[in-house]
């Protein structure tokens, strides 16, 4: 499948509100992709902008985000390092991120010179990570796909939200991020009922195919369970076969 087809498959089978966002780590800026202009308070804000347009960022575009530059292993100045130490000190004083917690935060194993963001359907290069903005019911199908394709369940990560990108990139496995208070403050689209799901780019097509299978199966089984619940609540004692027959006939046994 093309990236456009994969994006449409994920959008339609999961009924996504926002398009899948592609994140590509690069040594050089691709020709024809506009550079990001403006200022953002945190690197995660690029995810929101990337839902509607494609652009390339350099480390300087991330320099107000002391934690995002850490998880993305971006080259920074001495002044930025000092700003990060101040941030980590505040976090430690609050008991939010203790010094012993820092080694457990995923960090990109390579140092990209540029990070390209945009809708998956318009990605100029194969993505390293694809981010989905999802509800719990959509996460159900994604976690089932992870379990069947990767031989285990994805981690459910908390702060910082941006660490889900290196987690997926470094491990080659999908990951769920419940976000963090910072990302929820900076992103209008990361509402209380939304989480983030990261899919490693190299597994994207296989993942989309499995998601489509599971979404169809979940739809059928949801109907089966609803019919079965109603029959039981009406005093019946249906067998599995009777419930299947009732579902096939569009009625109740």
N, C-alpha and C positions, 0 to 999 in steps of 0.2 A: 504494500500500500504506500501511496505517497503521504507526505506529512499532512497535506490537506485532507486526505481521506481518513487518516488516523485521527486527526483533530475532530472531524465531523462524526466519526464513529464514537469517540469518547463523549462528545457533547450530546449526541442523540441517545445513546444507550444509557447514559447516566442522568440524562436531562439536566445537564449543567447549566447554571445561570450565567456563568462567565466562561469564556473560551479557555482551553488549556494554554498555559504560558510556557514558552520555551526559554531556557537559559543555556547559553553557550559560552564556554570559557575559551579564549583565543589568545594566541601570541601576537596577532596583528588584527587591525580593524578591517572587516570585509568591505570591498569596494561597493559603493552605492548605498550603504547603510548610514543614515544620518547620525551624527554624534548627539548625545543627550545635551540639552541646553537647559539651564536653570539650576536650582539648588533643592536638595531634599534633606530632611533632617535624619533620615535613616535609609540604609540600602534596601530594606524591604519595601519601601515606597515604590521602587522601580517595578515591583510585581504588579501593582495596581495600574501604573501607566502602560505596562506591557500588555494589558488586556485589550488595548485599542490601537497600539502602534508599535513598530519595531525601531530600536535604536541601539547604539553601542555606547558603553560607558568606559571611562578610564579610571584608574584608582583615585584621581583627584575628585571625581564626581561622588565618591563615597566618603570623602574625608570628614564629614560631620558625624559619621557612624563609627564610633570607636570599637563596637563589638562586631559589626558586619565586616569590617576590614580584617578583623582577627579570624573569623570563621572562613572567610574567603581568601585568606592568606595574601592579601594585597600589599604591594609595596607602599610604605607610608613614611612620613617625615618624623624627625625626632620630636617635634611639637605634638604630632598626632599620638605618638607613643606615650607622651606625658599625659595627654588628655585621656587615653585609655587607662593608664594607671589610676587617674583620679576617679574614673567611672568604676573601676573594679574595687577601689577603696570604699566608695559609697555603697556598692553592692554588698561588700563584705560587712560593713558596719550595720547594714540592714538584715544581715543573715540571708540575703537573697542568693548571692553567688559567693560561696566561701572559697578561700584559696585552694582547699583540697578538691573543690568541684571543678576547677578549671581544666585539669587534664582530661576530664571525661567529655568535654565539649568538642564535637567534631570540627576539624579544620581541614581545608583542602590540602591534599598531599602535594599538589603542584601550585605554582604561583602564576596565575593568569595576568597578562598585560592588559587585557580588555575583557569585559563581560557584556554579552549581547543579550538583549531582552526583546520579547515580542510575542504576538499570538503564534501558537504552534503552526497554524496553517500557512503563515507567511515567513517562517523561519528561513533565513538566508543560508544557514549551515545546519548540519545535523546537530540537534541539541544534546547537551550533556545530561541535563535534568529537565523534566517537564513537571510543572506545578499545576495542581488542580485545586480549586476552591470548592470544598465539599461539605455537605450536611452528613449527619450520622447515617442516614439510610443509604447514601451513596458510598460512604466509607465502608459499609458492610460488604458491598459487592467488591470493592477494591481490595479489602483485606482478604476476602475469599480467593481472589485472583493471586494475591501475594502468597497465600498459603499453598495453593496448588502449584504455582510456578517456581517458587523459591524454596519450598520445603520447610517453611516456618512462617510465623506471623511477623508482620512488620513492627518495629519499635514504635511506641507512642511517646513522642518527645515533647518536652516543655521548653522552657527558655534556654537559649534564645531561638526564636523562630527561624532565623536565617541559617541555623546549624543543620536544618533538614537538607539543604543543598549539598554541603560536603558529605553528609551522612549517605545520601543516595549515590553521589559521585564516587566516593571512596570505596564503598562496599559493593556497588553494582546491584544493590537490592532496594526495594521500595521502602518508604518510611512515611509515617503519619506525624504531623506536627500539630499540637493543640494550640500553637501560637505562643505568644508571650505578651505581657502587658504593654511592652513597647510597640510591638507590631500592631496590636489592637488600638493603640493610640494614634499611630501614624497612618493606618490604612482604613479608609472608610468602608471598603468591601469586606474587611475581616470583622464581621459582626459577631454577636455572641453565639449564634447558632452555626458558625462556619469554622471549619478547620482546614488544614493544608495537607495535601497528599503529594508526595514526590515520587516520580517514576524515573529510573535511570534511562537515559536516552537509548543506549544500545538494546534494551529490552522492550522498547516502546511498542513495536508492531505486535509482538507476541502477547504483550500485556493487553493491548486494545482488543485483540481477537478473543482472549479469554474473558475479558470484561463483558464483551457483547454476548458471549455464551451464557455467562452467569446472570447477566441482567435479564435475559429472556427466561432462564430457569427460575429466577426469583419472582418474576411476574406471574408465572404459571403457578408456582407453589404458594404464593400469597393468596391467589384465588382459591386454591385447594384448602388452605388452612382456614380461610374465612368461612367457606361453605361448611367445613367440618365443625367449626366452632358453633355456627348457628344451629346446625342439626343437633349437636350435643345439648346446647342450651334449650332447645325445643323438646328435650326429653328422649331423643333417639340415641341409639348405640351403634353407629355405623362402623362397618369394617373399612379398612383402607380401600378395598376394591369398590365398595359402595360409594365412598366419597369420591373416588376417581370417576365413577359412572355418573354421579350427580354433577360433577364439574364438567364432564364432557357434554352432558345434555343441557347445561346452562341452568339447571334447576337444583332441586334438593331431593334426596332419596326418601 
